[in-house]
Amino acid sequence: MEIKTAHENQLFDGQDFHMLIFNKVESISGLHQHDYYEFTIVLTGRYYQDINGKQVLLERGEFVFIPLGSYHQSHYDFGATRILNVGISKKFFEQHYLPLLPSNIVASQAYKIKSEFLNYIESVIASLNFRNGEFNEFLEMVTFYIVNRLRHQREVDSNPTIPNWLKYTVEQMHDKKYFSDNALNNMVNLSGKSQEYLTRAMQRHYGKTPMQVINEIRIDFAKKQLEITNYSVTDIAFESGYSSPSMFIKNFKKMTSFTPKRYRNKLCTINGPE
């Protein structure tokens, strides 16, 4: 199987970083590798990334780090996915970040970004008034954060293995027929456990309550609707499973720092090429 190579000198134009923000529905690059370093953060949606022969599921707030030479390919089986993709030149990365990178880095693994930092990333992306050099400073900060998360990968590895029944429950809850009406009852029924047992397991393995997970799924769905449709905020609120637009707006702002209208007007105007 042929593996294409993307070259830094064809993309970076002499800069330290190469950044794209876009909605993806399919991969156009196929199986490929780079002669530079790269990471991808999921802003909205979920998709599969094949890395060095292993398939990894990535969801909102998660990232993969791709060292140079790692071959990979994306699969968008769940529809449009909004991503922040950052390439870092080999020279710049190895000068500033490589000494911080753990020697046992696992490329084919999803790593989690804390929600507060994810909100910061989205807030910065929404600002269109960068002066010269400011965006590079932002990318340097995000890259340092990514490398720091990789340094502390034992935090991820030390978590107890999530039971298959709980993984299945959360996976199924991404289906609109489950997260819209009677979402909590649907989650309990899918789990086959009592609500109390489900709550304890969710807190232990995800650090969240069932309703927090449901709200994250709903808001992720709503963001995709704001990005790719012209539906009104009211329609999207009901489609996402909220009983009132005001409750939807309150939850949306709490989880993203934006109102739905501002998110659509500001954040969704920035898109890179497919």
N, C-alpha and C positions, 0 to 999 in steps of 0.2 A: 504494500500500500504506500502510495506516494505521500510524503509529508512536506507541505510547502513551508517556506521560511519567510517570515516578515522581517524586513531589515530596518534597523534604526535610521540609517541614512536616507531611507526613502520616505520616512514619516515625520521625523522630529524637526527638520529644518534647522539643525544646529542648536535646538533648545534642549533643556534638561528633561522636560516632561512632554508627553503627548496625551491629551485628554479628549474624551468623547462622552457626551451624554445623549442617550437616545432611547427610543422605544424600539424593541426588537421583537419581531414575530418569526423570524427564521434566520439561520446562519448563512452568510454568504461567503465565508472564508474557508469553510470545510476544515478538515484536520490540518493543523499547522503548528508551528513553533516560532519563537522569536530569538533574536540575538540581543534582546534587552529584557528588563524585568517588567512585570505587569501585575496589577491587581484589579479586580472587578467587584464593585459593591452593588447589591440589588436595592434599588430605591422603591420599586413597586413590582408586585407580581412574584413569580417563581419560575425557575427553569433548571434544566439539567446541564451540567458541565462534565464532559469526559476529559479526564486528565491522566495521562500516562496509563491509559487502559482501564481506569476506574471511573464509574459514573457517580457524580455527587449532586444531590439536590440542594439548590440554593433558594432561600426565601428572603423576603424583605429584611434588611438589616444584617445580612450575612455577606461575607466576602470570601473569595479565593485569591490566593497569592500564587503567581505563576513565575517560577525562576526561569531564567533563560535556558532554552533547550528542552523544556517540558512541552510535549506535544498535547494539544487539546482541541476540543470542538464543542460548540453549544447546541442545545436542543430546546426549542421553545414549545413544548407539548401543552402548556397551560395558557397559551395565548400571549398577548403583548406583555412584555416585561421591560420595565424602565431601569436602565443601569448607568452607573458611573464607571467608566473604564479609564484607567490611568496607566500609561507606560512611562517607565523611568529609564533614562539612558544608562548603559552599562557603566560608563566611567563615573557618572554622578552617583549612582546607587552604591557602587563599590567603594567610593571615596567616603560617603557620608553614612551609609546605612548597613553595609555588609558586616562590619565588626559587631553590630548589635544583633544580627540575625542568628538564631540558634543553629547549631550544626545539624540537628536532627529534624529540620523542617519537613513537614508533610504537605506537599503541594495538593494532593488529591483529598482535601478535607475542607469543609465549610467552617469558617470562624465567625463568631458573633460580634457585632458592634453594639456598644451600649446605646440605649435609645436616646439619651441626652446628646451624645456626640452625633448620632444620625440626624437628629433635629438640627444641630448646628450645621452639618453639611448641607442639608436642604435649604436652610436659611441663607447660607452664603451663595449657593447656586442661584437662589432667587434674586440676588442682588446683581443688577446689570451695570453698576457704576464703578467697576474696578479701574484703578489707575494703573499705569505701567508697572509691572512687577508684582502687583498685589496678588494676582491669581497664582503665581508661582509660589509665593509665601504660603498661600492656602494649601496648595498641593504638597509642599514640603511638610506642613503640619499633619495633613491627613496621612501621608506616607509614613511619618514617624509614628503616628498612632497605630497604623497597620502593623509595622514592624514590632512595636511594643506588644501588640496582642499576640503576635507569633512567638515572642519571647516567653509569654506566659501561657503557652499552649497546654501546660500541665493542668491549668484550671479546667480546660475542656476535658482532657483525658481522665481527670480524677473523678468526674461526675459518674454516678452509677448509671449503668446501661438502662436506657428507657425501655420499659416493657413493650413487647410487640402490640399488645392490645391498646396501649395508650398512643403509640405511634399511629396505629390504624385509625383510632378515633379522631385524632387531630387532622390526619390526612383527609378523612372523609368529610370533616367539617368545612373544608374549603369548597364543597359543593353547595351551590346557592340554595338548593332545596333543604339543606340542613341548617345553614346559618341565618336564613331569613326569619321565618315564623317559628316560634317555640324552640329557639336555638338551644337553650339550656337543656330542655327535656330531650331534644334530639341527641345532644352530646351524651347525656346519661344513658339513653337507650342504646346508642352505638357502642358505648363502653361495656355494656353488660354488667356494670357495677352499680352500687348505690351512689347517690350524689355525694355523700360524705366521703366514701372511699375514693371516688374520682377526684374530689377536691384535694384530699391529702396527697394523692399521687401527682396531681398537676403541680401542686406547690413544691413537692420534693424534686421533681424532674425538670420542671420548666420555670419554677420560681414565680408562678402566676396563678390566679384563680381561673376557673373555667370561663367566667364572664370576661375576664381580661383577654384571654385567648380568643374568644368569640369576637370581642370588639376589635382586636387587631386584624382578624380575618375580614370583618365587615369593612373596616376603614381601608384596608388594602384593596378590596373590591371596589370601594367607592373612588379611590384614587385612580384606578384604571378607567372607570367610567368618566371621570372628569378629564382624563388625558385623551381618550380616544373617541368620545361621543360628544354630542351637543345637548344631551339631556339636561333638564333643569336640575338645580340643587334639590328641589322638593322631590322630584321623581327619583333621583339617585338615593335620597334619604330612605324612601319607602322600599326601593329595590334592594337596598343594603340591609334591610331588616329592622330599621328604626321606626317606632310608632309615631314620631313627630319630627319635622325638620329641625326644630330648635334643639332637640336632644342630639340629633345627628351632628349639627354644627358645633355644639358644645364638645362632643366626643372627638370630632375631627380636629378641632383647634387644640384640645388637650394633648392629642397624640402627635400632631404634626407642627404645632405652633402657627398654623395658618387657618383662616376660614376657608371653606371649600371654594368660594368665589376667588379669593386671592390666590389660592393654590393654582386654580385653572388659569388665571390671568397672568401670573408671574412665573411660576415654576414651569408650566407646560409650554411656554414660549421658547424654551431653550432646548433645542434638539440637534444632535449631530447627524451626520450622514449615516445611512444604513450600512 
